[in-house]
Amino acid sequence: MSLFRVIGRLILDFLVYLGEIAMLVSETFVSLTRGKIRPRLVLAQIAETGYRSQPVVIVTGAFTGAVLAAQAMFQFKPLGMETGGGALVSVAMLRELGPSVTALMLAGRVGAAMAAEIGTMKVTEQIDALRSMNVHPIDYLVTPRLLAMVLAMPLLIAESAGFGIIASVIVGIGPFGVNPAYWLTQMGRYTDITDIIIALTKGFVFGMLIVIISCDQGLKANQGAVGVGRGTTRAMVYSALAILIVNFFLTLLMNIIFPAGAATK
């Protein structure tokens, strides 16, 4: 019976958490449609979320593409299929690795920072001060971050995938001596606009997940510095789990809409 109680408690806690997320999404949607949009705050968040995240995104994307190209060459070269490495890397970076790896990095960098900043405001009663000045916390704290993330995230994923593909070209035609014409021809044959659409769509969805989960943890912070640290950790972990789980279902859905290999038809 104790096992069933534990499982039941976990299920109930999960349903309660989903309800809290749904309420925050609803309030944010109302804020977007009826609330006050603050362009300065949005631009500041774009700079923090997008501009300052570029070094991490570039390094992550470049070395992910380079490692993937090297592993592909190790497997393809004995079979005489070296030119297929370019197609494999480009499709993988656009459809899967670029969006998911970049989102996981930003969940750690941006999501944790959001939760820590809002959580600190919560425990120091700055959010209550906003309410006393007739400023809605969702309008001031959540909406600018959501707008900034959904604008910056697809661009960061495109940048990550682009640098990953460039790094793969360098690895393929450099250490492994693949003819660049063959490499680029195979890459262009198996990659098309639908792969880019998938990457940008996943970026849009992952960006919303990071902001909603991180802001929710920040708004729920209590018990001083301990609560802020706990909320920051949960924001990063929950965002990463949500990205991985949602990525699976998005991959299934997008593959139905845009089947893999359609570029060759």
Disulfide bonds with the S-S distance in Angstrom:
none
